[in-house]
Amino acid sequence: MSEESADTGGRSRQLPVFFCPYCGDEELTPHGDGSEWHCAACLRTFTVRLTGTGVHQP
């Protein structure tokens, strides 16, 4: 769950996930090494990764 961000100026941890991307349920618990989440409703384990914000730096 940690993401080192030397060039983004600050946040060293991602914000928590608030709902399951598969079923929409909100009963999530951290799973594994901390970057995974487990949904108690649909029994899926998943990770969420930020791939970009749409902001381009020169």
C-alpha positions as a Python dict, from the first residue, in 0.01 Angstrom:
ca = {
    (1, 'M'): (0, 0, 0),
    (2, 'S'): (296, 229, 5),
    (3, 'E'): (396, 422, -301),
    (4, 'E'): (711, 630, -287),
    (5, 'S'): (662, 952, -477),
    (6, 'A'): (972, 1167, -480),
    (7, 'D'): (867, 1367, -785),
    (8, 'T'): (501, 1422, -692),
    (9, 'G'): (586, 1620, -382),
    (10, 'G'): (434, 1453, -90),
    (11, 'R'): (201, 1163, -48),
    (12, 'S'): (385, 846, 46),
    (13, 'R'): (76, 625, 89),
    (14, 'Q'): (-225, 576, -130),
    (15, 'L'): (-569, 661, 1),
    (16, 'P'): (-783, 365, 109),
    (17, 'V'): (-1029, 206, -131),
    (18, 'F'): (-1390, 282, -31),
    (19, 'F'): (-1583, 29, -242),
    (20, 'C'): (-1527, -289, -440),
    (21, 'P'): (-1481, -220, -814),
    (22, 'Y'): (-1661, -548, -896),
    (23, 'C'): (-1975, -546, -679),
    (24, 'G'): (-1978, -200, -517),
    (25, 'D'): (-1987, -328, -160),
    (26, 'E'): (-1809, -124, 108),
    (27, 'E'): (-1696, -406, 339),
    (28, 'L'): (-1328, -420, 242),
    (29, 'T'): (-1030, -534, 444),
    (30, 'P'): (-657, -508, 368),
    (31, 'H'): (-515, -835, 238),
    (32, 'G'): (-166, -972, 186),
    (33, 'D'): (125, -729, 180),
    (34, 'G'): (-96, -422, 219),
    (35, 'S'): (-147, -333, -147),
    (36, 'E'): (-432, -583, -186),
    (37, 'W'): (-792, -555, -70),
    (38, 'H'): (-1045, -831, 2),
    (39, 'C'): (-1420, -786, -50),
    (40, 'A'): (-1633, -986, 193),
    (41, 'A'): (-1942, -964, -30),
    (42, 'C'): (-1809, -1110, -358),
    (43, 'L'): (-1502, -1283, -207),
    (44, 'R'): (-1263, -1120, -454),
    (45, 'T'): (-915, -994, -376),
    (46, 'F'): (-787, -706, -588),
    (47, 'T'): (-536, -423, -614),
    (48, 'V'): (-591, -67, -731),
    (49, 'R'): (-312, 115, -911),
    (50, 'L'): (-296, 477, -1027),
    (51, 'T'): (-158, 487, -1381),
    (52, 'G'): (-177, 863, -1433),
    (53, 'T'): (-369, 1183, -1368),
    (54, 'G'): (-378, 1332, -1715),
    (55, 'V'): (-138, 1608, -1614),
    (56, 'H'): (171, 1623, -1835),
    (57, 'Q'): (495, 1776, -1715),
    (58, 'P'): (744, 1913, -1971),
}
